[in-house]
Amino acid sequence: MDDKIKEVQSGGSKFKEKMLKTIEGYKSLTEEQKNCIHLYFGYGKGKTTAAMGLAIRALGAGKKVAIVQFDKGYDGVNEHYSERIILRKLAADGYPVKLFPSGCERMNADGTFRFGNTVEDRQEAQRALEIVNDLITTGEQNLLILDEVIAAAAYNLIKRANVESIIDLFRENQRFELVMTGHKIWKEIEDKVDLITEMKKVKHYFDAGIPARQGIEF
């Protein structure tokens, strides 16, 4: 590993040759082939964080961003997800970002979390799917993030087949970059995407009794 780092730092001939081949290979791709599907999954911290960081990077590069969040609704007053506050401000300032949160309120009046799914929860998930299909078909954005879409399938808000259909529809159009997040993936989507990153918990302060904190976890 150290030898490879030194080679990169010194601009070694093998590294340069490899990079040139990569660049030439990239140039030979069609515009559609240059757009990829990212999948961030696992039970460690960082999936939505990584996706939102990519959104900021894309906006900084002048790209158009659309974000659909599954099962992350709120009552319209008590916003639980701080990233949405800044994204709305960016949109108001003229940055090309569109935010589509979906889901019913899951925070009870006493501050506890509501588990289990209702008819309304599933209806909201279906509404999100309709938004996703429209965004993919029109393809006006350069980056589309489907936050917790994999989790929605895992928790039976939508079907696995819905996620696979999203990927298939993307491949038919493929005019932008697609990012999906969630906890657990399955073989069929592993074979369909271009990049998979697993967020694996090695150590977490939750286990030491430190709760979720605004601005860090939400």
Residue pairs with C-beta under 8 A, 6 or more apart in sequence:
6 12
7 14
7 15
8 15
26 34
31 175
32 174
32 175
33 174
35 174
35 175
35 176
35 177
35 178
36 177
36 178
36 194
36 195
37 167
37 170
37 177
37 178
37 179
37 180
37 192
37 193
37 194
37 195
38 54
38 177
38 178
38 179
38 180
38 193
38 194
38 195
38 197
39 150
39 179
39 180
39 181
39 185
39 189
39 193
39 195
39 196
39 197
40 46
40 47
40 50
40 51
40 179
40 180
40 181
40 197
40 199
41 47
41 150
41 181
41 182
41 183
41 184
41 185
41 196
41 197
41 198
41 199
42 183
42 198
42 199
42 200
42 201
43 183
43 199
43 200
43 201
44 198
44 199
44 200
44 201
44 202
44 204
45 199
45 201
45 204
45 217
46 199
47 181
47 182
47 199
48 83
48 147
48 148
48 181
50 181
50 197
50 199
51 67
51 145
51 147
51 179
51 181
52 83
52 87
52 145
54 143
54 145
54 179
55 65
55 67
55 87
55 97
55 143
55 145
58 65
58 142
58 143
58 177
59 65
59 90
59 95
59 96
59 97
63 96
63 141
63 142
63 143
64 96
64 97
64 140
64 141
64 142
64 143
65 96
65 97
65 98
65 141
65 142
65 143
65 144
65 145
66 97
66 98
66 99
66 100
66 135
66 140
66 141
66 143
66 144
66 145
67 87
67 97
67 98
67 99
67 100
67 144
67 145
67 147
68 100
68 102
68 128
68 131
68 132
68 135
68 144
68 145
68 146
68 147
68 149
69 81
69 99
69 100
69 101
69 102
69 103
69 128
69 147
69 148
70 102
70 103
70 125
70 128
70 146
70 147
70 148
70 149
70 151
70 152
70 157
70 158
71 102
71 103
71 106
71 121
71 124
71 125
71 148
71 151
71 152
71 155
71 157
72 80
72 81
72 101
72 102
72 103
72 147
72 148
73 101
73 102
73 103
73 104
73 105
73 106
73 124
74 80
74 81
74 101
74 105
74 107
75 105
78 107
79 85
80 107
80 218
81 101
81 218
82 214
82 215
82 218
84 99
84 101
87 97
87 99
88 99
90 97
91 97
91 98
91 99
96 141
98 141
100 128
100 131
102 124
102 125
102 127
102 128
102 131
103 121
103 124
103 125
103 128
104 118
104 120
104 121
104 124
105 114
106 113
106 114
107 113
107 114
108 114
117 155
117 156
117 157
121 157
122 157
122 158
125 152
125 157
125 158
126 158
128 149
128 152
129 158
129 162
129 166
132 144
132 146
132 149
132 166
133 166
133 169
135 141
135 144
136 144
136 166
136 169
136 170
136 173
137 169
137 173
139 173
139 175
139 176
141 176
142 176
142 177
143 176
143 177
143 178
143 179
144 176
144 177
144 178
144 179
145 179
145 180
145 181
146 166
146 178
146 179
146 180
146 181
147 181
148 181
148 182
149 158
149 163
149 166
149 180
149 181
149 182
150 163
150 180
150 181
150 182
150 183
150 184
150 185
150 189
151 181
151 182
151 183
152 158
152 182
153 159
153 160
153 162
153 163
153 182
154 182
154 183
154 184
160 186
160 188
160 189
163 180
163 189
164 188
164 189
164 192
166 180
167 178
167 189
167 192
167 193
168 192
170 178
171 192
180 193
185 196
190 196
206 212
212 218
